[in-house]
Amino acid sequence: MADPHPRPAVSFVGAGPGDPELVTLKAARRIAEADLVLYAGSLVPRETLQGTKAGARIADSASMTLEETHAMIMETVRNGGVVARVHTGDPSLYGAVREQAALLDAENVSYEIVPGVTAAFAAAAAAKVGLTEPERTQTVIISRLAGRTPVPERERLAALAAHGCTIAVYLSGEKPEELQEALHAAGLDDDTPIVVAHKVGQPEESIHHVRLGEVAELVRGRSLTRQTVYLVLPWQTGNAEAARSRLYAPEFGHGCRPADDD
């Protein structure tokens, strides 16, 4: 299918969690069209870049600075080429798109952002769990523990977890003890269900259903540090039967189906 929109000079492409088949059709097309494919090699598997055209330049940005990546992008743009700047997951989440886009804006270079599948959603799918459930939780919080990048005090995990909803914890794989401490401080007990998802969508993927009290032992024992996301599911504690979705209940009428009054 032809793309109805003209191609900007630069496309920030969400490559998903690592599975080449979880790249969107638009992302794959942008990669295939690009004269320069600049990708975050520390996180994006090279297999994700399959389909690049003959003669395209492929460069790993893992060892580069912002200024170096921008110079490479501008060299391609000035020569009449188009660029796919490939990021892991979704570019809007824990990415560096804003600062790159500001440099492009300053030089009047057109760009777009192509969304991707983020690790929390891929982890939930691989673990076969829901992130929301009728009458139990309707909220998902995505956060992280503080590290070299600080977290605002009002967003500390202990405060967020007190809501009792689903929390996806990114960029914290190497801190399982700190995760446990923060969740305990929020009032969650050791039986709280946790999904530990390591390298989701990649050949090394491992998915573990554990309890909060077991997290550190699992992570340390199996060296599940980088590229690990935690799904905290406090509302799944106990044996409560899942509530049925109202959308498909016979007595729940809506614009596409009348209610069954019987």
PyMOL commands that set and color helices and strands:
alter all, ss='L'
color gray80, all
select helices_A, chain A and resi 20-22+25-33+46-49+66-78+97-106+119-127+153-155+157-161+176-185+212-222+234-236+246-248
alter helices_A, ss='H'
color red, helices_A
select strands_A, chain A and resi 10-14+36-39+57-60+83-87+111-114+140-144+166-170+193-198+206-211+228-232
alter strands_A, ss='S'
color yellow, strands_A
deselect
rebuild
show_as cartoon
